[in-house]
């Protein structure tokens, strides 16, 4: 009997080694096998509080892995079992279980975007935020004053305070967090531009620069023209001339504006009517972009005091009223706008 014992032990060791080797080979193949093939992709969400075992079970139920315990063993061996982060993960070819664990440990979640165009109003921006299905909506009001208070800036008018840009965020980001980020982005950009401003400007505060930048933003979509537009308004302010800019009038009309600006609208006095009131309006009228901020604080030099739309997105600039009046006649006959 004793003569067979060493043989039995030897055979057992060989079988155990073979089994262990086979398991290691199968584990290696599992870790390097793509989770999806043929160009497919899966969006998988790790829910807050989910553990690795439930994640592995989910992946098996989705048909992405065959041996969930392999994933658990491997994660525990490398010490990442308790470090996976909640969020949405895009699983696409050639991602493997090992690479997916890397993403979950790093929190490399799916990112979504929201673009806030230059020249939008606060209301337009807020509507876009509220309409985005991946943003978690926590605001129970659309009132600008209440929103600014929740952002920690009570008493500030919301118009113009948010930087227009494309913002990236993960699913579940709150509306308040996104607005706070856009607010801080504008504050930082305005501070930088104000610090580097040209000398001798008729602007006393960064907020006045923000107001002027919003007008420049609404007056032209042409980047090349923004410094010239800003130059006209700067010289008008220096000469105590009224700005006479249609976008401020339209903003002051609010919901009354039907898309057609009439003479009676230009004569209707509101705090934003720069035909009836001197100086800048009381608040910005839109969200100015970086180029408009820079132009407002670095206006182009010159003698021009007037401009009129050519009807093609650009403007004709004039230094004298007589030249401007002629340009108005010329371009109005061609369908252009002629008031400035």
C-alpha positions in Angstrom: 0.0 0.0 0.0 2.8 2.4 0.9 4.5 1.8 -2.4 1.5 3.2 -4.2 1.2 6.4 -2.0 4.1 8.3 -3.7 2.7 7.5 -7.1 -0.8 8.7 -6.1 0.7 11.9 -4.6 2.7 12.4 -7.8 -0.2 11.9 -10.0 -2.3 14.3 -7.9 0.4 17.0 -8.0 0.6 16.6 -11.8 -3.1 16.9 -12.1 -3.2 19.9 -9.8 -0.5 21.6 -11.7 -2.2 20.8 -15.0 -5.5 22.2 -13.6 -3.9 25.3 -12.3 -2.1 25.9 -15.5 -5.2 25.4 -17.5 -7.1 27.9 -15.2 -4.3 30.4 -15.5 -4.4 30.1 -19.3 -8.2 30.4 -19.4 -8.0 33.4 -17.1 -5.4 35.0 -19.3 -7.6 34.4 -22.4 -10.6 35.8 -20.5 -8.8 39.0 -19.5 -7.6 39.6 -23.1 -10.8 38.6 -24.9 -12.8 41.6 -26.4 -16.0 42.2 -24.6 -17.8 43.2 -27.8 -17.1 42.4 -31.4 -18.1 43.4 -34.9 -18.2 47.1 -34.2 -20.8 46.8 -31.4 -20.8 49.0 -28.3 -22.6 48.9 -25.0 -23.2 51.7 -22.5 -23.1 50.2 -19.0 -23.8 52.0 -15.8 -22.1 51.2 -12.5 -24.8 52.4 -10.1 -23.7 54.2 -6.9 -23.0 51.7 -4.2 -22.6 48.7 -6.6 -19.9 46.2 -5.6 -17.7 44.3 -8.0 -19.7 41.1 -7.6 -22.9 42.8 -8.8 -21.0 44.5 -11.7 -19.5 41.1 -12.8 -23.0 39.6 -12.6 -24.4 42.4 -14.7 -21.8 41.9 -17.3 -22.5 38.2 -17.5 -26.3 38.9 -17.8 -25.5 41.3 -20.7 -23.6 38.5 -22.4 -20.3 40.4 -22.2 -18.4 37.9 -20.1 -18.8 34.1 -19.4 -17.0 33.7 -16.1 -17.8 36.6 -13.7 -15.7 35.0 -10.9 -12.6 35.5 -13.1 -13.2 39.2 -13.1 -13.7 39.2 -9.3 -10.6 37.1 -8.7 -8.4 39.3 -11.0 -9.7 42.5 -9.4 -9.0 41.3 -5.9 -5.6 40.1 -6.9 -4.6 43.5 -8.3 -6.3 45.3 -5.4 -8.9 47.2 -7.4 -12.0 45.4 -6.2 -13.0 48.2 -3.9 -11.9 51.1 -6.1 -14.4 51.0 -9.0 -16.3 54.2 -9.5 -19.9 54.8 -10.3 -20.9 56.2 -13.6 -21.6 55.3 -17.3 -18.9 53.4 -19.2 -18.8 53.0 -22.9 -17.7 49.4 -23.8 -16.6 49.1 -27.4 -14.2 47.0 -29.4 -11.4 46.1 -28.7 -12.0 46.7 -24.9 -11.2 43.7 -22.7 -12.2 42.9 -19.1 -8.8 44.0 -17.9 -9.1 47.3 -19.7 -12.7 47.8 -18.4 -11.4 47.4 -14.9 -8.8 50.0 -15.6 -11.5 52.4 -16.8 -13.7 51.7 -13.7 -10.8 52.2 -11.3 -9.8 55.5 -13.0 -13.4 56.7 -13.2 -13.0 57.1 -17.0 -16.8 57.5 -17.4 -18.8 58.5 -20.5 -18.8 62.2 -21.1 -21.7 64.2 -22.5 -21.6 67.7 -23.9 -23.7 70.9 -23.9 -22.9 73.7 -26.2 -23.8 77.2 -25.2 -23.4 79.5 -28.3 -22.1 83.0 -28.1 -24.8 85.6 -28.1 -27.4 83.4 -26.4 -29.5 84.9 -23.6 -29.6 83.6 -20.1 -33.1 82.2 -20.8 -31.9 80.3 -23.9 -29.0 78.9 -21.9 -31.3 77.8 -19.0 -33.7 76.2 -21.4 -30.9 74.1 -23.0 -29.7 73.0 -19.6 -33.2 72.0 -18.5 -33.7 70.1 -21.8 -30.6 67.9 -21.5 -31.6 64.4 -20.5 -28.2 63.5 -18.9 -28.2 66.5 -16.6 -29.8 66.0 -13.2 -32.3 68.8 -12.6 -32.2 70.2 -9.1 -33.4 73.7 -9.8 -37.1 74.2 -9.0 -37.2 77.7 -10.5 -36.5 79.6 -13.7 -36.2 82.9 -12.0 -32.8 84.4 -12.5 -32.6 86.1 -9.1 -33.4 82.8 -7.3 -30.9 80.9 -9.4 -28.1 83.5 -8.7 -28.9 83.3 -5.0 -28.5 79.5 -5.1 -25.2 79.9 -7.0 -24.0 82.1 -4.1 -24.2 85.4 -5.9 -27.4 87.1 -4.6 -28.3 90.4 -6.1 -26.4 89.8 -9.4 -28.3 90.0 -12.6 -27.8 86.6 -14.5 -27.6 88.0 -18.0 -24.1 87.8 -19.4 -22.6 86.1 -16.3 -22.0 82.7 -17.9 -19.3 81.9 -20.4 -20.5 80.4 -23.7 -18.6 77.3 -24.5 -19.0 73.5 -24.9 -19.1 71.9 -21.5 -18.3 68.2 -20.9 -19.8 66.3 -17.9 -20.8 62.8 -16.8 -24.3 61.6 -16.6 -26.0 62.9 -13.4 -24.1 66.1 -13.2 -26.5 68.7 -11.7 -27.8 71.8 -13.5 -26.5 73.9 -10.6 -23.0 72.5 -10.9 -22.8 73.2 -14.7 -24.1 76.7 -14.2 -21.6 77.3 -11.4 -18.8 76.1 -13.7 -19.9 78.4 -16.5 -20.2 81.3 -14.1 -16.7 80.8 -12.8 -15.3 80.5 -16.4 -16.8 83.9 -17.3 -15.6 85.5 -14.0 -12.0 84.3 -14.7 -12.0 85.3 -18.3 -13.4 88.8 -17.5 -10.9 89.3 -14.7 -8.0 88.4 -17.1 -9.3 90.7 -19.9 -9.9 93.5 -17.4 -6.4 93.2 -16.0 -4.8 93.4 -19.5 -7.2 96.1 -20.9 -6.1 98.9 -23.1 -5.5 102.3 -21.4 -7.9 105.2 -21.5 -11.2 103.3 -21.9 -14.5 105.0 -20.8 -15.2 101.9 -18.6 -15.0 102.1 -14.8 -15.7 98.5 -13.9 -15.3 95.0 -15.3 -19.1 94.8 -15.3 -19.3 97.7 -17.7 -16.9 95.9 -19.9 -19.1 92.8 -19.8 -22.1 95.0 -20.8 -20.2 96.5 -23.7 -18.9 93.0 -24.8 -22.5 91.7 -24.9 -23.5 94.5 -27.3 -20.5 93.8 -29.5 -21.5 90.1 -29.5 -25.0 90.9 -30.7 -23.9 93.4 -33.3 -21.8 91.2 -35.4 -20.9 87.5 -35.9 -17.7 88.4 -37.8 -14.7 88.0 -35.6 -12.7 90.5 -37.7 -15.2 93.2 -37.1 -15.6 93.0 -33.3 -12.7 95.3 -32.5 -14.0 97.9 -35.0 -17.5 97.7 -33.6 -16.1 98.0 -30.1 -14.1 101.0 -31.3 -17.2 102.8 -32.6 -19.0 102.3 -29.2 -15.9 103.3 -27.2 -15.6 106.6 -29.1 -19.3 107.3 -28.8 -19.1 106.8 -25.0 -16.1 109.1 -24.9 -18.0 111.8 -26.9 -21.2 111.3 -24.8 -23.0 110.2 -27.9 -25.8 107.7 -27.5 -24.9 104.2 -28.6 -28.1 103.8 -30.7 -27.8 100.1 -31.1 -30.8 97.9 -32.0 -29.9 94.8 -30.0 -30.3 96.7 -26.7 -33.7 98.0 -27.8 -34.8 94.4 -28.7 -33.6 93.1 -25.4 -35.6 95.8 -23.6 -38.8 94.9 -25.5 -38.5 91.3 -24.2 -41.6 89.2 -25.2 -43.1 92.2 -27.0 -40.6 91.9 -29.8 -42.1 90.1 -32.7 -39.1 89.9 -34.9 -39.7 93.2 -36.7 -38.1 96.3 -35.1 -40.3 99.4 -35.9 -39.7 103.1 -35.4 -42.2 103.2 -32.5 -40.0 100.5 -30.8 -36.9 102.8 -31.2 -38.9 105.6 -29.6 -40.3 103.6 -26.7 -38.3 104.4 -23.6 -36.9 101.4 -21.6 -33.8 101.1 -19.5 -32.3 99.3 -22.5 -33.2 101.8 -25.2 -29.9 103.3 -26.2 -31.7 105.6 -28.7 -33.5 107.4 -25.8 -30.9 107.0 -23.1 -27.2 107.8 -22.9 -24.5 105.4 -21.8 -24.5 101.7 -21.4 -27.7 99.8 -20.6 -28.0 98.6 -17.0 -27.0 94.9 -17.6 -25.5 92.8 -20.4 -28.0 91.7 -23.1 -26.4 88.4 -24.0 -23.6 86.0 -23.2 -20.5 87.4 -24.8 -17.7 85.1 -26.0 -14.0 85.5 -25.5 -13.4 87.5 -28.7 -16.1 90.0 -27.8 -14.7 90.4 -24.3 -11.3 91.0 -25.7 -12.6 93.5 -28.3 -14.5 95.5 -25.7 -11.3 96.0 -23.8 -9.0 96.3 -26.8 -11.1 98.4 -29.3 -9.6 99.2 -32.7 -8.3 102.8 -32.9 -9.7 105.1 -35.6 -12.3 107.9 -36.2 -15.3 105.8 -37.1 -18.5 106.7 -35.2 -21.1 104.9 -37.3 -21.7 101.5 -39.1 -24.4 100.0 -41.1 -25.1 96.4 -42.1 -24.3 95.5 -45.7 -26.8 92.7 -45.5 -24.1 90.0 -45.8 -23.0 89.8 -42.2 -20.5 92.6 -42.5 -20.8 96.3 -42.0 -19.8 99.6 -43.6 -18.0 101.9 -41.2 -18.1 105.7 -41.4 -16.4 108.6 -39.6 -18.9 111.3 -40.5 -22.7 111.4 -40.4 -23.0 112.4 -44.0 -21.0 109.4 -45.2 -23.1 107.2 -42.9 -26.3 108.6 -44.2 -25.2 107.8 -47.8 -24.3 104.2 -46.7 -27.6 103.8 -45.1 -29.4 104.8 -48.3 -27.3 102.5 -50.3 -27.6 99.4 -48.1 -31.2 99.9 -47.1 -32.1 99.8 -50.7 -30.4 96.5 -50.9 -32.3 95.2 -47.8 -29.7 96.1 -45.2 -30.3 97.6 -41.8 -29.3 101.2 -41.5 -29.5 102.4 -37.9 -26.4 103.1 -35.9 
